[in-house]
């Protein structure tokens, strides 16, 4: 079960409240699995507040989960709303002045969310996980 809730994702991504909650929840569940996998045994410790982890750590991991869900959500929203134009980059005075993100820009935005989430999680990911996955800490942390 996800630590973050749909409203956390909406707030972190500055999304419209009209964004379909079931679409957000599906991506939030994926993000939760990814966070659990990355943190390993530390995930349960953070949730339980044991081994030196406290409520502040839980807040950080919950925020990271919400942000990571945006990594998975942005391409889905952009693809799903392509008929409506995609994700709005900016809106002018008239409808003809509305600008939308291209698929490449949506991917860049998604990667920024991933990098932010991984930065929040860095202190909670066991060293063995960092060493064992791809042998490249920068890749895991989303900074490349």
Buried (B, 14 or more C-beta within 10 A) or exposed (E): EBBBBBEBBBBBBEBEEEBEBEBBBBBBBBBBEBBBEBBBEBBEBBBEEEEEBEEEBBEBBBBBBBBBBBBBBBBBBBEBBEEEEBBEEEEEEEEEEEEBBEEEBBBEBBBBBBBBBBBBBBEBBEEEBBEEBEEEBEEBBBEE
